[in-house]
């Protein structure tokens, strides 16, 4: 069975979970066509991403002229479908996060990928994120492309569901994936009860190779790591403030901020303001091998997020037997249990963050190792990539196999009962 995957930008440092999902589905017998809007000339820190790029087709790679030509081809071959899709694109532009001309560009992108999928024999299109990639998938189906589904990660989709027309995207989809029960509940808020059966939970997963090998004991050094894009939702400014308090109170601490992003300048300014240059290091973007090494070199992972879906880096740290300090946000408490796999604290509460850091830094390595083992067992039970990909594969097969109850079928049954 041939599936197409559509992502706005692929491969990407922060999208390694998509790569893992694709490769797991291929191990289970699916053929995956990778399609991305952009990303063909980005710098990549990971050799695995370099290999993925060789297998990816890019919507905008041929230059701006390719989109008008794709629209013209669609006008010639299926004019009525194009007219209908134009109407849909314009409706998506009303009270939207982006102006209506952008939605016509999404339509042109859909015109570009429909022939690719038809030529390749694609039977289903799956998009990651409920933003523009899901809209392009929806418009592609309106143009005569295959049925589509998409995975919602959050928090962007939860911040502005009405302006993303999330309900319309779900109504037209064969099914929708949420990565946590929390995510599913947020989708339930914005769709009719008849569409609830379409929303299925499939967790992001980890490759066995990531955590293979002997356990590495946590170091005695007071080193902590925060992995993620340097942005407002991750709360790194709060973390730097918390580290400044620890230093002021004479508590030894070293912080590695592994990642890069739009808030790097602000973070560097705050680090300088507090005089923390010898205590805090920003690595910039790093590959998965370096991420693994940074986590193993730390006593714990800390992620003081203000908004999330369910961060993959938490899963990675737990798989490497490191406890986690993070917030009671979104799907995180479904995985991390306070006092067992780590510490949870209220988002935005610097006092609670300082207290959690003090407790972790004072904990003997034996206790951290015990919590790390509990974290390892917990994440392997809930986030094994081959198990989760099998759930997704079942949903794909159900959509194209007669007699199998699909999410779309269940939603129709619910509508009939209503």
Buried (B, 14 or more C-beta within 10 A) or exposed (E): BBBBBBBBBBBBBBBBBBBBBBBBBEEEEBBBBBBBBBBBEEEBBBEBBEEBBEEBBBBBBEEEEBBEEBBEBBEEEBEEBBEEBBEBBEBBBEEBBBEEEBBBBBBBBBBBBBBBBEEBEBBBBBBBBBBBBBBBBBBBBBBBBBBBBBBBBBBBBBEEBEEBBBBBBBBBBBBBBBBBEBBBEBBBEBBBEBBBBBBBBBBBBBBEEBBEEEEBEBEEEBBBBBBBBBBBBBBBBBBBBBBBBBBEEEBEBBBBBBBBBEBBEBBBEBBEEBEBEEBBBBBEBBBBEBBBBBBBBBBBBBBBBBBBBBBBBBBBBBBBBBBBBBBBBBBBBBBBEBEEBBBBBEBBBBEBBBBBBBEBBEBEEEBBBBBBBBBBEBBBEBBBBBBBBBBBBBBBBBBBEEEEEBBBBBBBEBEEEE
